[in-house]
Amino acid sequence: MASVYILVNKDMPGLIKIGRTNSTASERAKKLSQSTSVPSPFEVAYETPCDQAKQLERTMHRQLAQYRRPRREFFECSVEYAISLLEHYSLDILNNHPLNQKAKELLNILR
């Protein structure tokens, strides 16, 4: 299952990276650390698995557009704020998932 993650890097204070991966956030952080010229490795601040990761990532990028660095997945906002948004929107997507909607309909029928 894919996931949406928030990465931080101590050499990039005040910046966070929000993206998605089909592997794990740790593997993505390692790969990113190896392919960039930053002296310190990226660290995972938060990760949430999601079968609709592309939609969740897009939602996060839209919600944080005012903090976004041009043409990048980097944002100038606090990790805490980004985590709270990610938790909120991942629950929202989960609650609105078609299978959950079907389960809610069935529960209403049984009542």
N, C-alpha and C positions, 0 to 999 in steps of 0.2 A: 504494500500500500504506500502511496506517495505521502509526503508530509510537507507542511509549511514550517519554516524555521526563521529564527531571529539570530543573527550572528553579531558578535562584537569583536573588536580588536583593540588592545591597549594602546597601539600606536595610532589609532584613529579615534581619539576621544570625541564624544558627542555624536558619533555616527553609528548607525546600525545598518545591517544588511538584512532585508527580508526577501526570501525566495522560496522556491519549492524544489523538491528532489524526489526521485523515485527510489533512491537509496536511503541512507540515514543522514541526518543533519551533521553528525560527526564526520562521516565520510566526505560530505560536501565541503565542510570546513577545512578538512585536511587537503583536499584537492585544490580548493581555492587558495589556501596558504602556500601551496607549492607552485602555483601558477602566477602569483603576483609578486611584486617586489617589496612587500611590507616585511619588515624584520621580525615581527611577532606573528605567531599563528592566530587564525580566527578561532574563537571559542563559541560554543553553542550556548546562547542565553535562554532559548526556549524552542521547543519543537512540539508540533501537534500532528498526529497522523490524520489523514482526511482522504476519503475516496473522491472528493471533489476539490482536490488541492489547487487545481488551476483556477477555479472560481474563487476560492478563498484567497489565493495570492492576489488575484486581480482586485478583489474587494479591499484587501489591505492597502494595496498600492493606490487605489482611488481615495480611500479614507485618509491616507497620509500624503496626498498629493502636494499639499502646501509645504511639507517638510522635505520633499524629494530633491535629491541632487539631479541636475539635468541628465536625462537619458541613462540613468543608472538605477540599480536596486538599492541604493543607499539613501538613508533618511536621517535628518538632523532632528531627532526627538529622543525622549528618554526611553530607556529599555522598558521601564515599568508601564509607561503609557502604551507602547506597542504591544506588550504582553497582554494588557487588559483588553485592548481592541481585538487581538488575535483570539483570546479566549471567548470574547463576546460573539464574534462573527463565526467562529468554528461551531459554537453551540447553536447559533441561528441557522447555519447551513444544515447541521445535524437534525435540528427540530423540523426543518422544512424538507428534509429528504423524502422522496416519494414513498419509501418503505415505512418511514415513521408516520407519514400522513395516512397510509393505508391502515397501520396499526391503530391510530387514533380513531379512524372511521369504524373499525371493528369493535373497539372498546365502547364507542357510543352506541352501536347496535346492541351490544350485550347489556347495556344499562337499562 
